[in-house]
Amino acid sequence: MTSLSSRSPQALVVAGAAAGSLATIFGMLLYRKFSNKKKPYREERQVLNALLQHGVNGNDVIPLMDRETAYTEAIHLGSSKGVILDQVVKENQPKVVVELGAYFGYSAVRMAKLLKDPEARIISIEPDSIRVAIASKVASIARVADKISFAFGTAEDVIPTLRDKFRIDHVGLIFIDHAKTRYVSDLLLFKTHGLLRPGTVVVADNIKNPGAPEYEAYMKASTEFSTEFHQVLYRDEDEKNDDVVAVSIYKGE
Ligand SMILES: C[S@@+](CC[C@H](N)C(=O)[O-])C[C@H]1O[C@@H](n2cnc3c(N)ncnc32)[C@H](O)[C@@H]1O
């Protein structure tokens, strides 16, 4: 048997490199096993895969997305909170809806299905280009692509362009469902740019879960908005978690 000291320097270098590579591979395997790292766009892909696999379209899209996302970590509105948004859309029939946060297009499609006026439209703002692409495909599968424009960018960047780029005079319904710490500042941008009218409705998700305390306090103190806070299940299938959806009406200054 050759001892380590009797090996040539080249052999030692090769042996060292091999041991190093093995250690790296082993480390990667351990990291994968224990880091519980989520695949990027897991839920978004799952939804799109299911729609394509089952070949559903039109009105079957929302029920399939509801089934497919049950017990997942998807962060879309969901059906239990969706009924509150449905009611607002049905009652107000806004001509222009602006949504902050498209994700895979669930709430945009849900609202589009309830708009009766063929001229009514939704602008859904989303800064993640992969999500814009997935949401656009979902809207076309649901046959509401003609009603929804997915605007790529942050709410902060897109809201100031709504008047000129999207030819919007004012907004009938704003659905706020994006970065929780930006709810108040982005809502105020609509006001700065003259896009609110008395009667404009603002619906905001996730007031309790994960929570938007700054927005909740702002609406509670506001004399310009009158707000109802609706307590609902976070998901139909999860009776332990609830959330609050805020529905506010702009009364004017
Ligand atoms: C909770 S999801 C939206 C769910 C969607 N409204 C639904 O119910 O189907 C939040 C989305 O907001 C997007 N987002 C994050 N920061 C944003 C910002 N500053 N402006 C607009 N969208 C943002 C995220 O990329 C994500 O897709």
Ligand as a Chemical Component Dictionary entry (heavy atoms), coordinates in Angstrom:
data_LIG
# 
_chem_comp.id                   LIG 
_chem_comp.type                 NON-POLYMER 
_chem_comp.pdbx_formal_charge   0 
_chem_comp.three_letter_code    LIG 
# 
loop_
_chem_comp_atom.comp_id 
_chem_comp_atom.atom_id 
_chem_comp_atom.alt_atom_id 
_chem_comp_atom.type_symbol 
_chem_comp_atom.charge 
_chem_comp_atom.model_Cartn_x 
_chem_comp_atom.model_Cartn_y 
_chem_comp_atom.model_Cartn_z 
_chem_comp_atom.pdbx_ordinal 
LIG C1  C1  C 0  -51.105 38.871 -3.236 1  
LIG S1  S1  S 1  -50.450 38.920 -4.832 2  
LIG C2  C2  C 0  -51.804 39.528 -5.787 3  
LIG C3  C3  C 0  -52.920 38.522 -5.906 4  
LIG C4  C4  C 0  -53.945 38.855 -6.955 5  
LIG N1  N1  N 0  -54.526 40.161 -6.742 6  
LIG C5  C5  C 0  -55.045 37.819 -6.917 7  
LIG O1  O1  O 0  -55.827 37.844 -5.967 8  
LIG O2  O2  O -1 -55.097 36.978 -7.817 9  
LIG C6  C6  C 0  -49.382 40.312 -4.750 10 
LIG C7  C7  C 0  -48.742 40.709 -6.081 11 
LIG O3  O3  O 0  -48.275 42.053 -5.958 12 
LIG C8  C8  C 0  -47.111 42.182 -6.718 13 
LIG N2  N2  N 0  -46.392 43.380 -6.243 14 
LIG C9  C9  C 0  -45.427 43.459 -5.289 15 
LIG N3  N3  N 0  -45.012 44.725 -5.144 16 
LIG C10 C10 C 0  -45.755 45.483 -6.004 17 
LIG C11 C11 C 0  -45.789 46.876 -6.326 18 
LIG N4  N4  N 0  -44.981 47.747 -5.711 19 
LIG N5  N5  N 0  -46.676 47.297 -7.260 20 
LIG C12 C12 C 0  -47.522 46.410 -7.864 21 
LIG N6  N6  N 0  -47.508 45.081 -7.611 22 
LIG C13 C13 C 0  -46.637 44.628 -6.696 23 
LIG C14 C14 C 0  -46.381 40.873 -6.484 24 
LIG O4  O4  O 0  -45.416 40.623 -7.490 25 
LIG C15 C15 C 0  -47.535 39.870 -6.481 26 
LIG O5  O5  O 0  -47.726 39.307 -7.753 27 
# 
loop_
_chem_comp_bond.comp_id 
_chem_comp_bond.atom_id_1 
_chem_comp_bond.atom_id_2 
_chem_comp_bond.value_order 
_chem_comp_bond.pdbx_ordinal 
LIG C1  S1  SING 1  
LIG S1  C2  SING 2  
LIG S1  C6  SING 3  
LIG C2  C3  SING 4  
LIG C3  C4  SING 5  
LIG C4  N1  SING 6  
LIG C4  C5  SING 7  
LIG C5  O1  DOUB 8  
LIG C5  O2  SING 9  
LIG C6  C7  SING 10 
LIG C7  O3  SING 11 
LIG C7  C15 SING 12 
LIG O3  C8  SING 13 
LIG C8  N2  SING 14 
LIG C8  C14 SING 15 
LIG N2  C9  SING 16 
LIG N2  C13 SING 17 
LIG C9  N3  DOUB 18 
LIG N3  C10 SING 19 
LIG C10 C11 SING 20 
LIG C10 C13 DOUB 21 
LIG C11 N4  SING 22 
LIG C11 N5  DOUB 23 
LIG N5  C12 SING 24 
LIG C12 N6  DOUB 25 
LIG N6  C13 SING 26 
LIG C14 O4  SING 27 
LIG C14 C15 SING 28 
LIG C15 O5  SING 29 
# 
